[in-house]
Amino acid sequence: MRLTKSIKLAFNMLVHSKLRSWLSVIGIVIGVASVITILALSNGMKQDMEERLGGLGADIITISKGFSRASGAGGSFEGGPPGLSGSSSGEKKDQNLTNKDVQALKLISNIKYIQGKVSGKADLTYLAETMSVTVTGVDPKVWKDIETTELDSGRYLSQGDTNVVVLSYSLAKERFKNEIQINNQISIEGVAFRVVGILEESTSSGMGGGGGGIYMPIQTARTVLEDVGEKEFNSIEIKVDDVDLLDDTVAGIEERLRLTRAVTEKTQDFSVSSVKAMQETISSTIESVTLFLTGIAAISLLVGAVGIANTMFTTVLEKIKDIGIMKSIGAKNKEILSIFLFNSGMIGLAGGILGGILGVVISKTIMSVVGLSIGGGKGGMSLSSVVTPTIVLSVFGISVLIGILAGIIPAYQASKMNPVDALRYE
């Protein structure tokens, strides 16, 4: 018997099988749909996260004052973003960074640009409307080279600027009743400033420039903000020359600052973070959660395998006389075995195809609903599901393999039947 003949017979058995054969497919459909949905959503979240964090600059390192030891690995730090580990003593250090730290860091190789920054709250008045906003003082000489957010209009700060500011998109366009335009006059703590630039709209905040505040020369910011020392900084921002050496640069920064600030790893009073480290941490977390959820979803595939095995045992019983006839006209054991294995594999394949289609539809639907609920517009989150050919082929292959494995025992029993006993079977 030719292989094509075995495949044709197996296909006819599937097409003309009773309802229970198709009911056994449901377990595979649910399992495959669940796995594809989870993997598609996971890929979509990772891609969206990489795009958003990538826009913040993978070559940027931020040094912040304060180091909390109560939060442990990946905990938060006073005055800065998360990312460093510590012990659990509950001790918290908070001491300003100084110009001495900046000068010490300039000696480290692989640092392309460096600037100290100060920040705080101040009252902004525009056309008789006043609100509290975040003011950030930056070094005009290098800020445009470090800043990751492009300009919507106007220009960046430049050396020699005094009473001029650059605004975030949301502050200029959304927070006041009347939009703030380039060259408009605003008042900050009673001091007049001219707007020379507006940054592009950004969904990211905190480490980039789209966070929603005012940017001005650092010396001017020191006169506007209270409790800001003449040579002190809230944070230091660094742009590295070679991203591949970022981890070594971070280690060098920590070592140098511990030396200049006379602290040890246990008494450290600063934190060092980077977008790259944040991205790796988030990716690792997403992958762990995805693996856990995929394992749970895979249980449905095992349930489907049990259903296929049950169906195949029943099919063998129904085809005993047919088996006897085929053997009596010369069919070999391996040919009988292949027919039933092809049949169980086709059940798995059918479940894989239907489950794959259902999984793609469900993942797209979920992301559409979530995306609409989170927000829209230029600054809204455009979440997506990503179904790659690797995912589809892998899941299809697994579903077919499960079908074949589930049919091995009943197929083997069918191949070993005695033709005489099979023909006598009632």
C-alpha positions, 0 to 999 in steps of 0.5 A, spaced: 500 500 500 502 506 498 503 512 502 498 516 499 493 511 499 494 511 507 493 518 507 487 518 503 484 512 507 486 516 514 483 523 511 476 519 509 476 516 516 476 523 519 471 526 514 466 521 515 467 520 522 462 521 527 461 527 531 465 524 537 471 525 533 470 532 532 468 533 539 475 531 541 478 536 536 475 542 541 480 540 546 486 541 541 482 548 539 482 551 546 489 549 547 492 552 541 488 558 541 490 559 548 497 558 547 497 563 540 493 568 544 498 568 550 504 568 545 501 574 541 499 578 546 506 577 550 510 579 543 506 585 542 507 588 549 515 586 548 515 590 542 511 596 544 515 596 550 522 596 546 519 601 541 517 606 547 523 605 551 528 605 545 525 612 544 528 614 551 535 613 548 538 606 550 545 610 551 543 614 556 545 613 564 541 617 569 544 618 576 540 620 582 540 622 589 538 617 594 538 609 595 533 605 599 535 598 602 528 596 604 526 595 597 531 590 595 532 588 588 529 592 583 526 596 588 525 604 588 529 609 590 528 616 593 529 621 587 530 616 582 528 610 578 528 603 580 533 598 578 539 597 583 539 592 589 540 592 596 540 589 603 533 589 607 536 593 613 531 599 611 536 604 611 535 610 606 540 615 604 539 621 601 544 626 599 545 631 593 549 630 588 554 635 587 559 639 581 565 634 584 561 628 582 560 631 575 568 633 575 570 626 577 565 622 572 568 626 566 574 622 567 571 615 565 572 613 558 566 612 554 562 618 556 560 622 551 556 628 554 554 629 561 550 634 565 547 635 572 540 637 572 536 640 578 528 640 578 522 642 582 515 645 583 514 652 581 507 656 579 506 658 572 502 663 570 499 664 562 494 669 561 491 669 568 491 662 569 496 659 574 498 652 575 504 648 579 508 645 574 515 641 574 521 645 572 527 642 570 534 646 569 539 643 564 546 645 561 544 648 555 551 646 552 549 639 552 542 638 553 540 638 546 545 632 545 542 628 550 535 630 550 531 624 546 525 627 545 525 631 538 522 638 537 515 640 535 517 647 534 522 652 535 529 650 538 533 647 544 536 651 549 543 654 547 549 657 551 548 664 553 540 663 554 537 666 560 530 667 561 528 663 555 524 656 556 522 650 552 516 646 554 513 639 553 508 638 548 502 637 553 504 643 557 504 647 551 498 644 548 493 641 553 493 643 560 491 651 559 485 653 556 489 657 551 495 654 547 502 656 549 505 658 542 513 659 540 515 666 543 509 667 547 511 670 554 509 666 561 511 668 568 514 663 573 514 665 580 513 672 578 519 672 573 518 673 565 520 668 560 520 667 553 518 660 550 523 658 544 521 651 543 516 646 544 518 638 544 514 633 540 508 629 544 511 623 547 507 617 551 513 616 555 515 621 561 520 621 567 527 619 563 525 623 556 523 630 555 516 628 554 514 628 561 510 634 561 514 640 564 519 646 563 526 646 561 530 652 562 538 653 563 540 650 570 543 657 572 536 660 571 533 654 574 537 655 581 534 662 582 527 660 580 527 654 585 527 654 592 532 649 596 537 648 590 544 649 592 549 653 587 553 646 586 548 641 587 544 637 582 538 632 583 540 628 578 546 627 573 545 625 566 550 621 561 550 619 554 555 614 553 559 613 546 559 606 545 552 602 548 555 595 547 560 598 553 554 601 557 554 595 563 562 596 564 561 604 564 555 603 569 560 599 573 565 604 573 560 610 575 558 606 581 566 605 583 568 612 582 562 615 585 563 611 591 570 613 591 569 620 591 563 620 596 567 616 601 561 610 601 561 603 600 556 598 597 552 598 603 552 605 605 551 607 598 547 614 597 546 614 590 542 610 584 545 608 577 539 606 572 539 606 564 533 605 559 537 598 557 537 595 564 530 597 565 528 594 558 532 588 560 528 587 566 521 588 563 523 583 558 525 578 563 519 579 567 514 579 561 517 572 558 517 569 565 509 571 566 508 568 559 512 562 560 507 561 566 501 562 562 503 558 557 504 552 561 497 553 564 494 553 557 498 547 555 494 543 560 488 544 555 492 540 549 493 534 554 486 534 555 485 534 548 490 529 547 486 524 552 480 526 547 484 524 541 486 517 544 479 516 547 476 517 540 482 513 536 480 507 541 473 507 539 475 508 531 479 502 532 473 498 535 469 500 529 474 498 524 476 491 526 472 488 520 475 493 515 482 491 518 481 484 517 479 485 510 485 489 509 490 484 512 486 479 508 488 482 502 495 483 503 496 489 508 502 489 512 502 491 520 506 498 518 501 500 513 495 499 518 499 503 523 500 508 519 493 509 517 491 510 524 497 514 526 495 519 520 488 519 522 490 521 529 495 526 526 490 529 522 485 530 528 491 534 531 492 538 525 485 540 524 485 542 531 491 546 530 488 550 524 482 552 527 485 553 534 490 558 530 485 562 527 481 562 533 487 565 537 489 570 532 482 573 532 482 573 540 488 576 541 487 581 535 480 583 539 483 583 546 488 588 544 483 592 540 479 593 546 485 594 551 488 599 546 481 603 545 480 603 553 487 606 554 487 611 550 487 614 543 490 620 539 497 621 537 500 620 544 495 614 546 498 607 546 497 603 540 498 596 543 498 590 538 498 583 538 504 580 534 503 573 531 510 570 528 510 565 523 515 561 528 509 561 533 504 558 528 509 553 525 511 551 532 504 550 535 501 547 529 507 542 529 506 541 537 498 539 535 500 534 530 505 531 534 500 531 540 495 527 535 500 522 533 502 521 540 495 520 542 494 515 537 500 511 538 497 505 542 490 504 539 494 504 532 499 499 535 493 495 537 490 495 530 496 493 527 497 487 531 490 484 530 489 477 527 486 478 521 481 471 522 479 474 529 478 481 526 473 478 520 469 474 526 468 480 530 461 482 531 
